[in-house]
Structure formats: C-alpha cells, structure tokens
C-alpha cells in the first residue's frame, strides 16, 4: 500500500522557481581538508582536469594532487574519449552539460539517493546498493536547465559501479573512510547516466540520528518534477520534534 503524505516532499514544491535561486551553504566540501564551502565568504576552486573535485585553496589543491592524480587523469581521459570521432554521434557538449546538470541538482540528487536506498531506516544499504538515474538528452533545447529529463531510475548493486571502474571504486572508498572518521555512515553512490556517458556522484552521509529528512517513497515523482521543470531550487522538508523545518 502506497504511503499517503500530508506534506509534499519539498518545501517549495508548488511554488514558482526563483529567477536566481541562491546557492545553498555547505554544498561543497574541500577534498583535502574537509572544510565546508560558505558561498557568502568565497567560492571553492574546481579541479580543471576532472571538473568534479573541489578545494578551498590552491594550497589544498597542491597538497592533494599526489593522491588525486590517478582518478583525475582517469576522469579527464574519459571526457577526452567521449569527444573522439568514434563518438561523433554524441553531442559534443553532452559531457559538459551532464556535469553541469549534476552540479546544479546536487542537493536533489543526493536527497533522491538517500531516499531510494532507504538509509534512514536501513543504513546498511549504503554498502550494498546504489541509485542509477537514466536521463534523456534534448539536443535542441534552448534552455540549459531543460536539456535533460528523467528516463528511468533503478536500484542496482553497488558493485555495478565500483567493480566496473576500480579507480572510481577506490575514490569512493577514500571518501567513505573520511566520512566514517567524522561520524557518518559512509558514501552513498548515485550513478547518473545518459546514453554512453555517465557520472558517478558519491554522497557522504551523516549518521541517520543527525539527519532530519523524513523517509519518503515519493522521491521518483519529486525528482522528475524538479528536473522536468528545469528547477534547481529544491528544498527538502525535514520533520523534527520542533515541527516542520525547511532545510
């Protein structure tokens, strides 16, 4: 029997999107020192090679390079391969647009992964399963926020991601170790795939006792609603003993 909710999954589900939604605080973490980004103070720098790892300073980027180099060069190689003549049927901007999509919807995708794996109720799922999100790509869309739509979502074994690409698996384990040392339960894996191109999104998850998100099974509809609307202002609702908290 499907659950019936008195509240939508997002605080702003039925409202019109803001024209320029503010970036949420703390949506990036320095991969070297673990500092949380505060957008009102300064933006973190993005690694130019893989375009996925971020740092709070140039010093942290330099210090992290020896350990980051293998996964960075591996990711950069995948980007380059996707642009080769054998992949001429692909939109040359697909890789770049997919990475922009993941960055713009990071809060939504992380929330969907948390809900899909039911980590509030079954934290052990984080070590066993992953969320696979398949996308369709609209080549002709003039709106950059509406180039992708949700094709399907699947719960797959985590090994589907980690065994397929050992270097990515090692990077996920490194993030997982860091998360557990800080009191979290590990790294949830979300795989975003569009045709032959994919991106792995590791989501470091805090202890469920400190996470106030409700357990929801309407996450696929919520995911589709915000993606199809081209909205990047997703704000999950959290229910606590103090009532409804928007966060």
RODO-2510 file (C-alpha; in nm, 4 decimals, decimal comma):
residues 247
     n   res          X          Y          Z
     1     x     0,0000     0,0000     0,0000
     2     x     0,1433     0,3356    -0,1032
     3     x     0,2088     0,5897     0,1698
     4     x    -0,0120     0,8964     0,1862
     5     x     0,1624     1,2207     0,2772
     6     x     0,0089     1,5363     0,4169
     7     x     0,3168     1,7353     0,3123
     8     x     0,4891     1,7418    -0,0261
     9     x     0,8489     1,6233    -0,0335
    10     x     0,9833     1,9740    -0,0906
    11     x     0,9127     2,2959     0,0937
    12     x     0,8767     2,4821    -0,2361
    13     x     0,7148     2,2019    -0,4401
    14     x     0,4149     2,4057    -0,5528
    15     x     0,5795     2,7475    -0,5746
    16     x     0,7205     2,9102    -0,8837
    17     x     1,1001     2,8795    -0,9078
    18     x     1,3085     3,1779    -0,8095
    19     x     1,4675     3,3529    -1,1063
    20     x     1,8089     3,3382    -0,9439
    21     x     1,7984     3,0772    -0,6654
    22     x     2,0744     3,1316    -0,4095
    23     x     2,3337     2,8584    -0,3738
    24     x     2,2862     2,6540    -0,0607
    25     x     2,5525     2,6864     0,2048
    26     x     2,7838     2,3939     0,2509
    27     x     2,7043     2,2166    -0,0733
    28     x     3,0740     2,1587    -0,1432
    29     x     3,3472     2,0097     0,0759
    30     x     3,7212     2,0592     0,0265
    31     x     3,8598     1,7230    -0,0798
    32     x     4,1847     1,7830     0,1089
    33     x     4,0982     1,9358     0,4467
    34     x     3,7217     1,8719     0,4628
    35     x     3,6269     2,2384     0,5034
    36     x     3,2672     2,3210     0,4093
    37     x     3,2123     2,5917     0,1493
    38     x     3,0420     2,9095     0,2648
    39     x     2,9314     3,0798    -0,0619
    40     x     2,8857     3,4183     0,1039
    41     x     3,2547     3,4112     0,2056
    42     x     3,4120     3,2682    -0,1090
    43     x     3,3718     3,0033    -0,3749
    44     x     3,5768     2,6840    -0,3791
    45     x     3,8022     2,6149    -0,6776
    46     x     3,7170     2,3249    -0,9082
    47     x     3,9818     2,0875    -1,0419
    48     x     4,0251     2,1733    -1,4096
    49     x     4,1165     1,8159    -1,5043
    50     x     3,8226     1,6119    -1,3775
    51     x     3,5838     1,9033    -1,3124
    52     x     3,4379     1,7197    -1,0129
    53     x     3,6740     1,7670    -0,7183
    54     x     3,6816     2,0969    -0,5298
    55     x     3,9229     2,2714    -0,2949
    56     x     3,9082     2,5609    -0,0524
    57     x     4,2501     2,6925    -0,1592
    58     x     4,5342     2,6449    -0,4018
    59     x     4,7486     2,5057    -0,1181
    60     x     4,4935     2,2290    -0,0536
    61     x     4,4752     2,1507    -0,4244
    62     x     4,8543     2,1165    -0,4450
    63     x     4,8710     1,9041    -0,1289
    64     x     4,6017     1,6693    -0,2572
    65     x     4,7437     1,6283    -0,6088
    66     x     4,9658     1,3210    -0,5429
    67     x     4,6645     1,1152    -0,4275
    68     x     4,4163     1,2802    -0,6643
    69     x     4,6292     1,2428    -0,9786
    70     x     4,5225     0,8852    -1,0789
    71     x     4,1446     0,9458    -1,0570
    72     x     4,1817     1,2928    -1,2099
    73     x     4,3708     1,1685    -1,5151
    74     x     4,1305     0,8752    -1,5458
    75     x     3,8265     1,1047    -1,5458
    76     x     3,9889     1,3526    -1,7842
    77     x     4,0680     1,0627    -2,0186
    78     x     3,7037     0,9548    -2,0188
    79     x     3,5989     1,3100    -2,1111
    80     x     3,8525     1,3182    -2,3931
    81     x     3,7458     0,9754    -2,5233
    82     x     3,3838     1,0880    -2,5405
    83     x     3,4877     1,3628    -2,7811
    84     x     3,6751     1,1332    -3,0229
    85     x     3,5473     1,0728    -3,3813
    86     x     3,4152     0,7281    -3,2876
    87     x     3,1654     0,9095    -3,0651
    88     x     3,0729     1,1649    -3,3292
    89     x     2,7052     1,0781    -3,2900
    90     x     2,7164     1,2306    -2,9411
    91     x     2,6503     1,5987    -2,8893
    92     x     2,9964     1,7483    -2,8323
    93     x     2,8603     1,9390    -2,5334
    94     x     2,6903     1,6403    -2,3719
    95     x     2,9718     1,5664    -2,1259
    96     x     2,9961     1,9289    -2,0183
    97     x     2,6194     1,9647    -1,9881
    98     x     2,5882     1,6432    -1,7874
    99     x     2,8444     1,7661    -1,5356
   100     x     2,6629     2,0993    -1,5122
   101     x     2,3367     1,9101    -1,4566
   102     x     2,4846     1,7075    -1,1696
   103     x     2,6320     2,0192    -1,0097
   104     x     2,3091     2,2202    -1,0423
   105     x     2,0940     1,9396    -0,8973
   106     x     2,3413     1,8114    -0,6357
   107     x     2,1028     1,8608    -0,3417
   108     x     1,8126     1,6944    -0,5236
   109     x     2,0226     1,4003    -0,6462
   110     x     2,1765     1,3434    -0,3032
   111     x     1,8327     1,3511    -0,1402
   112     x     1,6964     1,1077    -0,4002
   113     x     1,9844     0,8688    -0,3331
   114     x     1,9240     0,8884     0,0422
   115     x     1,5538     0,8138    -0,0060
   116     x     1,5941     0,5460    -0,2741
   117     x     1,8367     0,3465    -0,0571
   118     x     1,6127     0,3978     0,2497
   119     x     1,9138     0,4999     0,4570
   120     x     1,7026     0,6473     0,7346
   121     x     1,5602     0,3006     0,8077
   122     x     1,8319     0,0702     0,6704
   123     x     2,1742     0,2403     0,6950
   124     x     2,3470    -0,0835     0,5889
   125     x     2,2041    -0,0374     0,2383
   126     x     2,4767     0,2196     0,1783
   127     x     2,7309    -0,0621     0,1433
   128     x     2,5148    -0,2828    -0,0791
   129     x     2,3139    -0,0748    -0,3248
   130     x     2,3375     0,2317    -0,5470
   131     x     2,0871     0,4525    -0,7277
   132     x     2,1080     0,4587    -1,1072
   133     x     1,9339     0,7539    -1,2749
   134     x     1,8955     0,7289    -1,6521
   135     x     1,8474     1,0536    -1,8437
   136     x     1,7209     1,1545    -2,1864
   137     x     1,9002     1,4415    -2,3611
   138     x     1,7265     1,7092    -2,5668
   139     x     1,9852     1,8298    -2,8180
   140     x     1,7756     2,1199    -2,9449
   141     x     1,6609     2,2688    -2,6146
   142     x     1,7486     2,6365    -2,5840
   143     x     1,7052     2,6235    -2,2072
   144     x     2,0201     2,4747    -2,0484
   145     x     1,8196     2,3648    -1,7445
   146     x     1,5786     2,1607    -1,9585
   147     x     1,8239     1,9660    -2,1713
   148     x     1,7761     1,6548    -1,9587
   149     x     1,4708     1,4583    -1,8491
   150     x     1,4329     1,1504    -1,6311
   151     x     1,4133     0,8313    -1,8367
   152     x     1,4148     0,5781    -1,5522
   153     x     1,5531     0,5070    -1,2067
   154     x     1,6859     0,1768    -1,0741
   155     x     1,8293     0,0354    -0,7539
   156     x     2,1410    -0,1588    -0,8554
   157     x     2,4118    -0,3434    -0,6611
   158     x     2,6847    -0,1046    -0,5553
   159     x     2,9337    -0,3377    -0,7219
   160     x     2,7700    -0,2390    -1,0529
   161     x     2,9570     0,0896    -1,0145
   162     x     3,2654     0,0046    -0,8095
   163     x     3,3637    -0,3186    -0,9890
   164     x     3,3133    -0,1677    -1,3349
   165     x     3,5715     0,1031    -1,2681
   166     x     3,8260     0,0166    -0,9949
   167     x     3,9729     0,3683    -0,9821
   168     x     3,6302     0,5171    -0,9185
   169     x     3,5742     0,2468    -0,6578
   170     x     3,8970     0,3443    -0,4798
   171     x     3,7956     0,7097    -0,4793
   172     x     3,4576     0,6196    -0,3283
   173     x     3,6303     0,4152    -0,0563
   174     x     3,8595     0,7084     0,0261
   175     x     3,5596     0,9391     0,0663
   176     x     3,3817     0,6720     0,2682
   177     x     3,6712     0,6384     0,5127
   178     x     3,6800     1,0147     0,5587
   179     x     3,3047     1,0247     0,6203
   180     x     3,3132     0,7478     0,8807
   181     x     3,6003     0,9103     1,0666
   182     x     3,3833     1,2204     1,1061
   183     x     3,0897     1,0169     1,2422
   184     x     2,8973     0,9434     0,9219
   185     x     2,7791     0,6068     0,7930
   186     x     2,9639     0,6138     0,4619
   187     x     2,9297     0,7152     0,0991
   188     x     2,6068     0,6639    -0,0932
   189     x     2,6592     0,6107    -0,4651
   190     x     2,4405     0,7770    -0,7270
   191     x     2,5165     0,6989    -1,0921
   192     x     2,3782     0,9447    -1,3470
   193     x     2,3789     0,8025    -1,6991
   194     x     2,2833     0,9456    -2,0365
   195     x     2,3433     0,7049    -2,3222
   196     x     2,7134     0,6141    -2,3255
   197     x     2,8110     0,8954    -2,0887
   198     x     2,7845     0,8646    -1,7120
   199     x     2,8951     1,0376    -1,3956
   200     x     2,9322     0,8886    -1,0502
   201     x     2,8157     1,1103    -0,7647
   202     x     2,9449     0,9976    -0,4220
   203     x     2,7298     1,1373    -0,1390
   204     x     2,8849     1,1360     0,2078
   205     x     2,6028     1,0582     0,4513
   206     x     2,5899     1,1741     0,8120
   207     x     2,4628     0,9491     1,0916
   208     x     2,0857     0,8905     1,0447
   209     x     2,0312     1,0085     1,4024
   210     x     2,1526     1,3528     1,2937
   211     x     1,9603     1,3613     0,9656
   212     x     1,6132     1,5109     0,9948
   213     x     1,4898     1,4175     0,6474
   214     x     1,1773     1,2029     0,6513
   215     x     1,1772     0,8632     0,4848
   216     x     0,9802     0,9166     0,1607
   217     x     0,8786     0,6774    -0,1151
   218     x     0,7574     0,9542    -0,3487
   219     x     1,1155     1,0524    -0,4344
   220     x     1,0886     0,9430    -0,8042
   221     x     0,7961     1,1813    -0,8622
   222     x     0,9749     1,4621    -0,6795
   223     x     1,2943     1,4027    -0,8758
   224     x     1,1052     1,4129    -1,2036
   225     x     0,9053     1,7206    -1,1015
   226     x     1,2100     1,9375    -1,0360
   227     x     1,4183     1,8085    -1,3283
   228     x     1,1380     1,8347    -1,5836
   229     x     1,0604     2,1873    -1,4607
   230     x     1,4221     2,2923    -1,5005
   231     x     1,4285     2,3892    -1,1330
   232     x     1,7471     2,3896    -0,9251
   233     x     1,5910     2,5347    -0,6069
   234     x     1,4896     2,2055    -0,4408
   235     x     1,4437     2,2448    -0,0629
   236     x     1,3740     1,9171     0,1212
   237     x     1,1325     1,9176     0,4128
   238     x     1,2543     1,7824     0,7442
   239     x     1,0169     1,6798     1,0217
   240     x     1,1567     1,7039     1,3746
   241     x     1,0123     1,7251     1,7252
   242     x     1,0071     2,1017     1,6701
   243     x     0,7703     2,0656     1,3751
   244     x     0,8423     2,1265     1,0084
   245     x     1,1884     2,2583     0,9362
   246     x     1,2854     2,3728     0,5893
   247     x     1,6407     2,2905     0,5053
***
